[in-house]
Amino acid sequence: MKVTVVGAGAVGASCAEYIAIKNFASEVVILDIKEGFAEGKAMDLMQCASLNGFDTKITGVTNDYSQTANSDICVITSGIPRKPGMTREELIGINAGIVKNVSTSLLEHSPNMILIVVSNPMDTMTYLAHKATGMPKNRIIGMGGALDSARFKYRLAEALGAPISDVDGMVVGGHSDVGMVPLTSHATRNSIKVSEFLSEERLEQVAADTKVGGATLTKLLGTSAWYAPGAAVSGMVQAIACDTKKIFPCSTFLEGEYGLNDICIGVPVVLGKNGIEKIVDIPLSDAEKAHMQASAEGVTKTNGLLDL
Ligand SMILES: NC(=O)c1ccc[n+]([C@@H]2O[C@H](COP(=O)([O-])OP(=O)(O)OC[C@H]3O[C@@H](n4cnc5c(N)ncnc54)[C@H](O)[C@@H]3O)[C@@H](O)[C@H]2O)c1
């Protein structure tokens, strides 16, 4: 199993590290445009191998796509992150050009790859990769919901005073501060609906804190977060590589599901060796449906800024 990670920055390196530590991939190639940067990150990570007990071979390359040839899974993390006060949508000017070039260069050398898009604004970048490469929709997947759901579970556990392992919950919709739809009606603590434990007001606060989860960290760190994004990507890569059929909310091209068309947005999907193996259509409450519709309108508006 060969995995390529484009972008050796904060998220790319964290993602490569978690993939290596989980020890399911034989090879990880990290590619960056900055001379020597990916080589340095790869060497540093390889020097963790004996300490952390993994055998994954990690190599770094400067913009040499021939070294990525025949990758099974490729991850795009290249592009600029937001600074405090910025929205993800404001990154489109620079990141669209990067994602278009990177996705087509990857495809040239790995025609059978499954592509995971992380760069922001992620739903629009996933849509762009879909249009730029013409790849089948099951092989282009955007990462946002896996991270947002982890943040939702963190906030739910905090409100419940429960261990995170006792909590389940999912965030669908667009990966933006206003677009995220935390599914409070489906969230549970050990199979019991969280509404049995938390008031409507407390649940609304949990949802609000979840939606600004990225912005909260960006304010604290001065740039966007990387540990949980890297862990979220590695979880998706592992589900595909090991054909686990786990369900993650992912951004995928919709053709009628959830009443939406010609858009990439977060919905629950089954991940396995073919990438997205099934889109899971679940019933939403009226409020969640309205929120999902508004979220889709926001993503469509951002997609309109693309030069396709
Ligand atoms: N989808 C999500 O949930 C999520 C979460 C966190 C961050 N992000 C996004 O991921 C992206 C990366 O964030 P980061 O914190 O790692 O940024 P970073 O600045 O630390 O790293 C980005 C890297 O991309 C490289 N790069 C730029 N152009 C390139 C190109 N054409 N080819 C190859 N490499 C190139 C840069 O040299 C840099 O090393 C941002 O767009 C950020 O907004 C998304």
Ligand as a Chemical Component Dictionary entry (heavy atoms), coordinates in Angstrom:
data_LIG
# 
_chem_comp.id                   LIG 
_chem_comp.type                 NON-POLYMER 
_chem_comp.pdbx_formal_charge   0 
_chem_comp.three_letter_code    LIG 
# 
loop_
_chem_comp_atom.comp_id 
_chem_comp_atom.atom_id 
_chem_comp_atom.alt_atom_id 
_chem_comp_atom.type_symbol 
_chem_comp_atom.charge 
_chem_comp_atom.model_Cartn_x 
_chem_comp_atom.model_Cartn_y 
_chem_comp_atom.model_Cartn_z 
_chem_comp_atom.pdbx_ordinal 
LIG N1  N1  N 0  -10.194 19.951 5.650  1  
LIG C1  C1  C 0  -9.830  20.172 6.885  2  
LIG O1  O1  O 0  -10.489 19.724 7.828  3  
LIG C2  C2  C 0  -8.585  20.963 7.173  4  
LIG C3  C3  C 0  -8.052  21.025 8.464  5  
LIG C4  C4  C 0  -6.878  21.756 8.683  6  
LIG C5  C5  C 0  -6.263  22.425 7.620  7  
LIG N2  N2  N 1  -6.832  22.360 6.379  8  
LIG C6  C6  C 0  -6.222  23.011 5.211  9  
LIG O2  O2  O 0  -5.073  22.259 4.820  10 
LIG C7  C7  C 0  -4.162  23.115 4.135  11 
LIG C8  C8  C 0  -2.765  22.947 4.726  12 
LIG O3  O3  O 0  -2.717  23.442 6.039  13 
LIG P1  P1  P 0  -1.317  23.427 6.848  14 
LIG O4  O4  O 0  -1.633  23.946 8.199  15 
LIG O5  O5  O -1 -0.662  22.115 6.684  16 
LIG O6  O6  O 0  -0.491  24.535 6.024  17 
LIG P2  P2  P 0  1.110   24.681 5.946  18 
LIG O7  O7  O 0  1.370   26.051 5.435  19 
LIG O8  O8  O 0  1.725   24.249 7.214  20 
LIG O9  O9  O 0  1.516   23.611 4.817  21 
LIG C9  C9  C 0  1.153   23.731 3.478  22 
LIG C10 C10 C 0  2.291   23.165 2.650  23 
LIG O10 O10 O 0  1.885   23.137 1.265  24 
LIG C11 C11 C 0  3.053   23.386 0.490  25 
LIG N3  N3  N 0  2.683   23.772 -0.869 26 
LIG C12 C12 C 0  2.168   24.943 -1.295 27 
LIG N4  N4  N 0  1.961   24.885 -2.634 28 
LIG C13 C13 C 0  2.322   23.657 -3.039 29 
LIG C14 C14 C 0  2.323   22.987 -4.292 30 
LIG N5  N5  N 0  1.897   23.593 -5.402 31 
LIG N6  N6  N 0  2.779   21.725 -4.353 32 
LIG C15 C15 C 0  3.218   21.099 -3.229 33 
LIG N7  N7  N 0  3.247   21.673 -2.012 34 
LIG C16 C16 C 0  2.801   22.934 -1.922 35 
LIG C17 C17 C 0  3.796   24.479 1.269  36 
LIG O11 O11 O 0  5.158   24.575 0.895  37 
LIG C18 C18 C 0  3.588   24.012 2.709  38 
LIG O12 O12 O 0  4.669   23.213 3.164  39 
LIG C19 C19 C 0  -4.755  24.526 4.270  40 
LIG O13 O13 O 0  -5.461  24.882 3.106  41 
LIG C20 C20 C 0  -5.691  24.404 5.458  42 
LIG O14 O14 O 0  -6.713  25.383 5.430  43 
LIG C21 C21 C 0  -7.962  21.646 6.142  44 
# 
loop_
_chem_comp_bond.comp_id 
_chem_comp_bond.atom_id_1 
_chem_comp_bond.atom_id_2 
_chem_comp_bond.value_order 
_chem_comp_bond.pdbx_ordinal 
LIG N1  C1  SING 1  
LIG C1  O1  DOUB 2  
LIG C1  C2  SING 3  
LIG C2  C3  SING 4  
LIG C2  C21 DOUB 5  
LIG C3  C4  DOUB 6  
LIG C4  C5  SING 7  
LIG C5  N2  DOUB 8  
LIG N2  C6  SING 9  
LIG N2  C21 SING 10 
LIG C6  O2  SING 11 
LIG C6  C20 SING 12 
LIG O2  C7  SING 13 
LIG C7  C8  SING 14 
LIG C7  C19 SING 15 
LIG C8  O3  SING 16 
LIG O3  P1  SING 17 
LIG P1  O4  DOUB 18 
LIG P1  O5  SING 19 
LIG P1  O6  SING 20 
LIG O6  P2  SING 21 
LIG P2  O7  DOUB 22 
LIG P2  O8  SING 23 
LIG P2  O9  SING 24 
LIG O9  C9  SING 25 
LIG C9  C10 SING 26 
LIG C10 O10 SING 27 
LIG C10 C18 SING 28 
LIG O10 C11 SING 29 
LIG C11 N3  SING 30 
LIG C11 C17 SING 31 
LIG N3  C12 SING 32 
LIG N3  C16 SING 33 
LIG C12 N4  DOUB 34 
LIG N4  C13 SING 35 
LIG C13 C14 SING 36 
LIG C13 C16 DOUB 37 
LIG C14 N5  SING 38 
LIG C14 N6  DOUB 39 
LIG N6  C15 SING 40 
LIG C15 N7  DOUB 41 
LIG N7  C16 SING 42 
LIG C17 O11 SING 43 
LIG C17 C18 SING 44 
LIG C18 O12 SING 45 
LIG C19 O13 SING 46 
LIG C19 C20 SING 47 
LIG C20 O14 SING 48 
# 
